[in-house]
Amino acid sequence: MFRVIVHRKALGKINSMLAKDKRRVLDALKAMGSDPFSGDVKPIKGLRGVFRRRVGDYRVAFTVNFGASEVVVLKVGRREKFYAEI
């Protein structure tokens, strides 16, 4: 089991989402506690050790610390602006 840690800015974005989108993202974060690489996960080019998970129109950027069994969620955002802002 991994502990999922969400950055405060990512948490603010999640809280501002519509209810159905918020539920999908929270379900994905919960699933990442058991297996961070389940679902549509790919590394982000140019950022070593940073991955993204696709959740509908949203993307979740995260890193995995295997030593501490932690998944750190860095950013959550819509696809249109996600890659430019990260």
N, CA, C and O atoms as a Tinker XYZ file with bonds, in Angstrom:
   344  protein
     1  N      0.832000   -1.192000    0.000000    73     2
     2  CA     0.000000    0.000000    0.000000    64     1     3
     3  C      0.874000    1.253000    0.000000    63     2     4     5
     4  O      1.887000    1.334000    0.696000    81     3
     5  N      0.457000    2.204000   -0.786000    73     3     6
     6  CA     1.132000    3.489000   -0.856000    64     5     7
     7  C      0.261000    4.542000   -0.184000    63     6     8     9
     8  O     -0.967000    4.488000   -0.248000    81     7
     9  N      0.910000    5.484000    0.452000    73     7    10
    10  CA     0.193000    6.631000    1.011000    64     9    11
    11  C      0.154000    7.698000   -0.075000    63    10    12    13
    12  O      1.192000    8.042000   -0.641000    81    11
    13  N     -1.021000    8.219000   -0.369000    73    11    14
    14  CA    -1.182000    9.238000   -1.413000    64    13    15
    15  C     -1.178000   10.613000   -0.746000    63    14    16    17
    16  O     -2.018000   10.911000    0.102000    81    15
    17  N     -0.220000   11.436000   -1.147000    73    15    18
    18  CA    -0.088000   12.794000   -0.618000    64    17    19
    19  C     -0.422000   13.759000   -1.753000    63    18    20    21
    20  O      0.152000   13.672000   -2.839000    81    19
    21  N     -1.345000   14.670000   -1.499000    73    19    22
    22  CA    -1.787000   15.612000   -2.531000    64    21    23
    23  C     -1.287000   17.008000   -2.168000    63    22    24    25
    24  O     -1.542000   17.502000   -1.069000    81    23
    25  N     -0.573000   17.638000   -3.102000    73    23    26
    26  CA    -0.081000   19.011000   -2.907000    64    25    27
    27  C     -1.274000   19.947000   -2.717000    63    26    28    29
    28  O     -2.347000   19.701000   -3.269000    81    27
    29  N     -1.099000   20.998000   -1.955000    73    27    30
    30  CA    -2.220000   21.892000   -1.631000    64    29    31
    31  C     -2.832000   22.544000   -2.869000    63    30    32    33
    32  O     -4.045000   22.751000   -2.911000    81    31
    33  N     -2.016000   22.876000   -3.886000    73    31    34
    34  CA    -2.566000   23.476000   -5.107000    64    33    35
    35  C     -3.387000   22.457000   -5.887000    63    34    36    37
    36  O     -4.422000   22.795000   -6.461000    81    35
    37  N     -2.925000   21.213000   -5.906000    73    35    38
    38  CA    -3.688000   20.157000   -6.578000    64    37    39
    39  C     -4.999000   19.916000   -5.841000    63    38    40    41
    40  O     -6.035000   19.687000   -6.464000    81    39
    41  N     -4.951000   19.967000   -4.518000    73    39    42
    42  CA    -6.161000   19.786000   -3.717000    64    41    43
    43  C     -7.157000   20.919000   -3.973000    63    42    44    45
    44  O     -8.364000   20.683000   -4.031000    81    43
    45  N     -6.661000   22.129000   -4.125000    73    43    46
    46  CA    -7.533000   23.265000   -4.445000    64    45    47
    47  C     -8.223000   23.083000   -5.782000    63    46    48    49
    48  O     -9.402000   23.404000   -5.926000    81    47
    49  N     -7.488000   22.565000   -6.768000    73    47    50
    50  CA    -8.071000   22.312000   -8.090000    64    49    51
    51  C     -9.137000   21.222000   -8.000000    63    50    52    53
    52  O    -10.199000   21.340000   -8.612000    81    51
    53  N     -8.861000   20.171000   -7.246000    73    51    54
    54  CA    -9.835000   19.085000   -7.083000    64    53    55
    55  C    -11.108000   19.614000   -6.429000    63    54    56    57
    56  O    -12.212000   19.259000   -6.843000    81    55
    57  N    -10.961000   20.455000   -5.417000    73    55    58
    58  CA   -12.129000   20.998000   -4.718000    64    57    59
    59  C    -12.964000   21.923000   -5.595000    63    58    60    61
    60  O    -14.151000   22.112000   -5.331000    81    59
    61  N    -12.363000   22.506000   -6.641000    73    59    62
    62  CA   -13.101000   23.430000   -7.503000    64    61    63
    63  C    -13.772000   22.729000   -8.694000    63    62    64    65
    64  O    -14.451000   23.378000   -9.490000    81    63
    65  N    -13.588000   21.424000   -8.817000    73    63    66
    66  CA   -14.173000   20.680000   -9.946000    64    65    67
    67  C    -15.660000   20.425000   -9.750000    63    66    68    69
    68  O    -16.196000   20.525000   -8.646000    81    67
    69  N    -16.305000   20.091000  -10.862000    73    67    70
    70  CA   -17.684000   19.635000  -10.789000    64    69    71
    71  C    -17.726000   18.308000  -10.042000    63    70    72    73
    72  O    -16.737000   17.576000  -10.016000    81    71
    73  N    -18.855000   18.000000   -9.442000    73    71    74
    74  CA   -18.974000   16.822000   -8.584000    64    73    75
    75  C    -18.609000   15.522000   -9.297000    63    74    76    77
    76  O    -17.912000   14.685000   -8.723000    81    75
    77  N    -19.067000   15.338000  -10.541000    73    75    78
    78  CA   -18.790000   14.067000  -11.233000    64    77    79
    79  C    -17.312000   13.937000  -11.580000    63    78    80    81
    80  O    -16.753000   12.843000  -11.499000    81    79
    81  N    -16.668000   15.044000  -11.967000    73    79    82
    82  CA   -15.239000   15.011000  -12.261000    64    81    83
    83  C    -14.428000   14.808000  -10.989000    63    82    84    85
    84  O    -13.441000   14.073000  -10.980000    81    83
    85  N    -14.852000   15.463000   -9.920000    73    83    86
    86  CA   -14.170000   15.333000   -8.643000    64    85    87
    87  C    -14.197000   13.872000   -8.182000    63    86    88    89
    88  O    -13.187000   13.350000   -7.709000    81    87
    89  N    -15.344000   13.218000   -8.319000    73    87    90
    90  CA   -15.493000   11.823000   -7.908000    64    89    91
    91  C    -14.547000   10.927000   -8.711000    63    90    92    93
    92  O    -13.901000   10.045000   -8.145000    81    91
    93  N    -14.463000   11.148000  -10.023000    73    91    94
    94  CA   -13.579000   10.337000  -10.872000    64    93    95
    95  C    -12.117000   10.498000  -10.475000    63    94    96    97
    96  O    -11.379000    9.516000  -10.403000    81    95
    97  N    -11.703000   11.724000  -10.218000    73    95    98
    98  CA   -10.316000   11.975000   -9.844000    64    97    99
    99  C    -10.021000   11.373000   -8.466000    63    98   100   101
   100  O     -8.975000   10.753000   -8.274000    81    99
   101  N    -10.926000   11.549000   -7.518000    73    99   102
   102  CA   -10.715000   10.985000   -6.185000    64   101   103
   103  C    -10.673000    9.455000   -6.220000    63   102   104   105
   104  O     -9.894000    8.837000   -5.495000    81   103
   105  N    -11.508000    8.850000   -7.060000    73   103   106
   106  CA   -11.461000    7.389000   -7.218000    64   105   107
   107  C    -10.120000    6.945000   -7.799000    63   106   108   109
   108  O     -9.569000    5.924000   -7.386000    81   107
   109  N     -9.598000    7.708000   -8.754000    73   107   110
   110  CA    -8.297000    7.387000   -9.352000    64   109   111
   111  C     -7.184000    7.521000   -8.313000    63   110   112   113
   112  O     -6.277000    6.691000   -8.264000    81   111
   113  N     -7.252000    8.566000   -7.482000    73   111   114
   114  CA    -6.240000    8.751000   -6.439000    64   113   115
   115  C     -6.300000    7.615000   -5.421000    63   114   116   117
   116  O     -5.267000    7.150000   -4.938000    81   115
   117  N     -7.496000    7.177000   -5.104000    73   115   118
   118  CA    -7.658000    6.065000   -4.167000    64   117   119
   119  C     -7.051000    4.787000   -4.752000    63   118   120   121
   120  O     -6.395000    4.028000   -4.038000    81   119
   121  N     -7.270000    4.547000   -6.053000    73   119   122
   122  CA    -6.714000    3.365000   -6.718000    64   121   123
   123  C     -5.193000    3.431000   -6.764000    63   122   124   125
   124  O     -4.528000    2.396000   -6.738000    81   123
   125  N     -4.639000    4.635000   -6.832000    73   123   126
   126  CA    -3.186000    4.789000   -6.871000    64   125   127
   127  C     -2.555000    4.377000   -5.546000    63   126   128   129
   128  O     -1.353000    4.114000   -5.498000    81   127
   129  N     -3.330000    4.316000   -4.479000    73   127   130
   130  CA    -2.825000    3.847000   -3.194000    64   129   131
   131  C     -2.428000    2.387000   -3.236000    63   130   132   133
   132  O     -1.489000    1.978000   -2.553000    81   131
   133  N     -3.137000    1.589000   -4.035000    73   131   134
   134  CA    -2.780000    0.172000   -4.157000    64   133   135
   135  C     -1.754000   -0.058000   -5.252000    63   134   136   137
   136  O     -0.815000   -0.833000   -5.067000    81   135
   137  N     -1.920000    0.611000   -6.403000    73   135   138
   138  CA    -0.983000    0.462000   -7.515000    64   137   139
   139  C     -0.890000    1.792000   -8.252000    63   138   140   141
   140  O     -1.798000    2.139000   -9.007000    81   139
   141  N      0.195000    2.545000   -8.047000    73   139   142
   142  CA     0.318000    3.866000   -8.671000    64   141   143
   143  C      0.344000    3.829000  -10.196000    63   142   144   145
   144  O      0.056000    4.836000  -10.843000    81   143
   145  N      0.684000    2.687000  -10.772000    73   143   146
   146  CA     0.821000    2.606000  -12.219000    64   145   147
   147  C     -0.356000    1.914000  -12.896000    63   146   148   149
   148  O     -0.253000    1.510000  -14.054000    81   147
   149  N     -1.473000    1.775000  -12.187000    73   147   150
   150  CA    -2.676000    1.231000  -12.813000    64   149   151
   151  C     -3.358000    2.346000  -13.608000    63   150   152   153
   152  O     -3.182000    3.527000  -13.308000    81   151
   153  N     -4.117000    1.973000  -14.599000    73   151   154
   154  CA    -4.792000    2.966000  -15.431000    64   153   155
   155  C     -3.887000    3.454000  -16.544000    63   154   156   157
   156  O     -2.888000    2.815000  -16.872000    81   155
   157  N     -4.242000    4.590000  -17.120000    73   155   158
   158  CA    -3.502000    5.166000  -18.242000    64   157   159
   159  C     -2.384000    6.053000  -17.691000    63   158   160   161
   160  O     -2.575000    7.256000  -17.517000    81   159
   161  N     -1.227000    5.464000  -17.417000    73   159   162
   162  CA    -0.090000    6.173000  -16.824000    64   161   163
   163  C      1.077000    6.156000  -17.795000    63   162   164   165
   164  O      1.422000    5.117000  -18.358000    81   163
   165  N      1.677000    7.323000  -17.982000    73   163   166
   166  CA     2.857000    7.453000  -18.841000    64   165   167
   167  C      3.816000    8.440000  -18.198000    63   166   168   169
   168  O      3.387000    9.333000  -17.466000    81   167
   169  N      5.117000    8.290000  -18.464000    73   167   170
   170  CA     6.066000    9.298000  -17.963000    64   169   171
   171  C      5.904000   10.607000  -18.733000    63   170   172   173
   172  O      5.549000   10.603000  -19.911000    81   171
   173  N      6.166000   11.716000  -18.064000    73   171   174
   174  CA     6.120000   13.017000  -18.722000    64   173   175
   175  C      7.510000   13.297000  -19.279000    63   174   176   177
   176  O      8.496000   13.298000  -18.543000    81   175
   177  N      7.576000   13.530000  -20.567000    73   175   178
   178  CA     8.863000   13.768000  -21.228000    64   177   179
   179  C      9.507000   15.036000  -20.678000    63   178   180   181
   180  O      8.845000   16.057000  -20.491000    81   179
   181  N     10.794000   14.951000  -20.425000    73   179   182
   182  CA    11.534000   16.115000  -19.944000    64   181   183
   183  C     11.539000   16.268000  -18.439000    63   182   184   185
   184  O     12.278000   17.100000  -17.911000    81   183
   185  N     10.729000   15.482000  -17.728000    73   183   186
   186  CA    10.682000   15.553000  -16.269000    64   185   187
   187  C     10.962000   14.154000  -15.716000    63   186   188   189
   188  O     10.082000   13.294000  -15.691000    81   187
   189  N     12.160000   13.952000  -15.291000    73   187   190
   190  CA    12.584000   12.631000  -14.834000    64   189   191
   191  C     11.855000   12.227000  -13.541000    63   190   192   193
   192  O     11.846000   12.977000  -12.565000    81   191
   193  N     11.262000   11.066000  -13.550000    73   191   194
   194  CA    10.591000   10.547000  -12.367000    64   193   195
   195  C      9.185000   11.089000  -12.158000    63   194   196   197
   196  O      8.565000   10.806000  -11.133000    81   195
   197  N      8.675000   11.857000  -13.104000    73   195   198
   198  CA     7.319000   12.414000  -12.986000    64   197   199
   199  C      6.442000   11.716000  -14.015000    63   198   200   201
   200  O      6.805000   11.595000  -15.185000    81   199
   201  N      5.285000   11.260000  -13.555000    73   199   202
   202  CA     4.343000   10.540000  -14.406000    64   201   203
   203  C      3.034000   11.284000  -14.473000    63   202   204   205
   204  O      2.754000   12.153000  -13.647000    81   203
   205  N      2.226000   10.934000  -15.471000    73   203   206
   206  CA     0.887000   11.501000  -15.546000    64   205   207
   207  C     -0.112000   10.362000  -15.682000    63   206   208   209
   208  O      0.169000    9.338000  -16.306000    81   207
   209  N     -1.270000   10.558000  -15.092000    73   207   210
   210  CA    -2.370000    9.612000  -15.230000    64   209   211
   211  C     -3.532000   10.355000  -15.842000    63   210   212   213
   212  O     -3.867000   11.460000  -15.415000    81   211
   213  N     -4.148000    9.752000  -16.843000    73   211   214
   214  CA    -5.297000   10.361000  -17.513000    64   213   215
   215  C     -6.564000    9.911000  -16.801000    63   214   216   217
   216  O     -6.789000    8.720000  -16.586000    81   215
   217  N     -7.391000   10.897000  -16.438000    73   215   218
   218  CA    -8.683000   10.639000  -15.801000    64   217   219
   219  C     -9.701000   11.488000  -16.551000    63   218   220   221
   220  O     -9.955000   12.633000  -16.176000    81   219
   221  N    -10.286000   10.930000  -17.609000    73   219   222
   222  CA   -11.219000   11.684000  -18.449000    64   221   223
   223  C    -10.499000   12.846000  -19.114000    63   222   224   225
   224  O     -9.478000   12.647000  -19.772000    81   223
   225  N    -11.020000   14.059000  -18.949000    73   223   226
   226  CA   -10.397000   15.257000  -19.522000    64   225   227
   227  C     -9.286000   15.808000  -18.630000    63   226   228   229
   228  O     -8.621000   16.777000  -18.997000    81   227
   229  N     -9.082000   15.207000  -17.476000    73   227   230
   230  CA    -8.106000   15.697000  -16.514000    64   229   231
   231  C     -6.847000   14.848000  -16.532000    63   230   232   233
   232  O     -6.871000   13.675000  -16.906000    81   231
   233  N     -5.745000   15.466000  -16.120000    73   231   234
   234  CA    -4.471000   14.786000  -15.992000    64   233   235
   235  C     -3.975000   14.979000  -14.557000    63   234   236   237
   236  O     -4.169000   16.035000  -13.955000    81   235
   237  N     -3.339000   13.952000  -14.030000    73   235   238
   238  CA    -2.785000   13.985000  -12.685000    64   237   239
   239  C     -1.282000   13.732000  -12.808000    63   238   240   241
   240  O     -0.872000   12.672000  -13.279000    81   239
   241  N     -0.459000   14.694000  -12.389000    73   239   242
   242  CA     0.998000   14.530000  -12.398000    64   241   243
   243  C      1.423000   14.071000  -11.007000    63   242   244   245
   244  O      0.987000   14.624000   -9.997000    81   243
   245  N      2.290000   13.043000  -10.970000    73   243   246
   246  CA     2.700000   12.509000   -9.683000    64   245   247
   247  C      4.093000   11.895000   -9.757000    63   246   248   249
   248  O      4.604000   11.593000  -10.836000    81   247
   249  N      4.691000   11.719000   -8.584000    73   247   250
   250  CA     5.944000   10.988000   -8.444000    64   249   251
   251  C      5.704000    9.867000   -7.441000    63   250   252   253
   252  O      4.757000    9.907000   -6.656000    81   251
   253  N      6.579000    8.869000   -7.484000    73   251   254
   254  CA     6.460000    7.741000   -6.569000    64   253   255
   255  C      7.760000    7.611000   -5.790000    63   254   256   257
   256  O      8.842000    7.543000   -6.372000    81   255
   257  N      7.642000    7.576000   -4.474000    73   255   258
   258  CA     8.777000    7.351000   -3.590000    64   257   259
   259  C      8.625000    5.941000   -3.024000    63   258   260   261
   260  O      7.890000    5.721000   -2.061000    81   259
   261  N      9.334000    4.988000   -3.637000    73   259   262
   262  CA     9.194000    3.596000   -3.223000    64   261   263
   263  C      9.764000    3.355000   -1.834000    63   262   264   265
   264  O      9.256000    2.508000   -1.100000    81   263
   265  N     10.810000    4.084000   -1.461000    73   263   266
   266  CA    11.421000    3.917000   -0.143000    64   265   267
   267  C     10.457000    4.225000    0.991000    63   266   268   269
   268  O     10.441000    3.529000    2.006000    81   267
   269  N      9.660000    5.260000    0.820000    73   267   270
   270  CA     8.699000    5.668000    1.851000    64   269   271
   271  C      7.290000    5.188000    1.538000    63   270   272   273
   272  O      6.360000    5.479000    2.291000    81   271
   273  N      7.114000    4.453000    0.434000    73   271   274
   274  CA     5.793000    3.973000   -0.009000    64   273   275
   275  C      4.803000    5.127000   -0.127000    63   274   276   277
   276  O      3.708000    5.078000    0.433000    81   275
   277  N      5.201000    6.166000   -0.862000    73   275   278
   278  CA     4.363000    7.350000   -1.033000    64   277   279
   279  C      4.172000    7.673000   -2.514000    63   278   280   281
   280  O      5.075000    7.502000   -3.333000    81   279
   281  N      2.978000    8.140000   -2.822000    73   279   282
   282  CA     2.669000    8.713000   -4.126000    64   281   283
   283  C      2.384000   10.187000   -3.860000    63   282   284   285
   284  O      1.479000   10.518000   -3.093000    81   283
   285  N      3.152000   11.073000   -4.491000    73   283   286
   286  CA     2.979000   12.512000   -4.278000    64   285   287
   287  C      2.333000   13.104000   -5.525000    63   286   288   289
   288  O      2.929000   13.105000   -6.603000    81   287
   289  N      1.111000   13.607000   -5.370000    73   287   290
   290  CA     0.382000   14.227000   -6.475000    64   289   291
   291  C      0.812000   15.680000   -6.548000    63   290   292   293
   292  O      0.602000   16.449000   -5.610000    81   291
   293  N      1.415000   16.050000   -7.670000    73   291   294
   294  CA     1.965000   17.391000   -7.840000    64   293   295
   295  C      0.981000   18.371000   -8.446000    63   294   296   297
   296  O      0.929000   19.536000   -8.049000    81   295
   297  N      0.197000   17.896000   -9.414000    73   295   298
   298  CA    -0.698000   18.797000  -10.149000    64   297   299
   299  C     -1.871000   18.027000  -10.703000    63   298   300   301
   300  O     -1.737000   16.867000  -11.093000    81   299
   301  N     -3.013000   18.669000  -10.738000    73   299   302
   302  CA    -4.216000   18.149000  -11.379000    64   301   303
   303  C     -4.745000   19.265000  -12.258000    63   302   304   305
   304  O     -4.853000   20.409000  -11.814000    81   303
   305  N     -5.077000   18.946000  -13.503000    73   303   306
   306  CA    -5.598000   19.975000  -14.393000    64   305   307
   307  C     -6.184000   19.400000  -15.660000    63   306   308   309
   308  O     -6.007000   18.223000  -15.972000    81   307
   309  N     -6.885000   20.253000  -16.384000    73   307   310
   310  CA    -7.443000   19.843000  -17.672000    64   309   311
   311  C     -6.321000   19.714000  -18.685000    63   310   312   313
   312  O     -5.304000   20.398000  -18.580000    81   311
   313  N     -6.495000   18.867000  -19.635000    73   311   314
   314  CA    -5.472000   18.570000  -20.619000    64   313   315
   315  C     -4.988000   19.812000  -21.365000    63   314   316   317
   316  O     -3.798000   19.941000  -21.652000    81   315
   317  N     -5.904000   20.719000  -21.679000    73   315   318
   318  CA    -5.561000   21.878000  -22.507000    64   317   319
   319  C     -4.408000   22.694000  -21.929000    63   318   320   321
   320  O     -3.545000   23.153000  -22.677000    81   319
   321  N     -4.381000   22.881000  -20.605000    73   319   322
   322  CA    -3.370000   23.730000  -19.980000    64   321   323
   323  C     -2.341000   22.941000  -19.170000    63   322   324   325
   324  O     -1.320000   23.491000  -18.757000    81   323
   325  N     -2.600000   21.695000  -18.949000    73   323   326
   326  CA    -1.801000   20.876000  -18.039000    64   325   327
   327  C     -0.318000   20.852000  -18.399000    63   326   328   329
   328  O      0.527000   21.141000  -17.552000    81   327
   329  N      0.003000   20.515000  -19.629000    73   327   330
   330  CA     1.401000   20.346000  -20.018000    64   329   331
   331  C      2.144000   21.672000  -20.103000    63   330   332   333
   332  O      3.351000   21.711000  -19.863000    81   331
   333  N      1.465000   22.743000  -20.433000    73   331   334
   334  CA     2.105000   24.054000  -20.485000    64   333   335
   335  C      2.429000   24.564000  -19.091000    63   334   336   337
   336  O      3.419000   25.273000  -18.905000    81   335
   337  N      1.605000   24.210000  -18.108000    73   335   338
   338  CA     1.791000   24.713000  -16.747000    64   337   339
   339  C      2.745000   23.874000  -15.915000    63   338   340   341
   340  O      3.270000   24.343000  -14.905000    81   339
   341  N      2.971000   22.643000  -16.332000    73   339   342
   342  CA     3.854000   21.787000  -15.522000    64   341   343
   343  C      5.260000   22.036000  -15.922000    63   342   344
   344  O      6.175000   21.425000  -15.371000    81   343
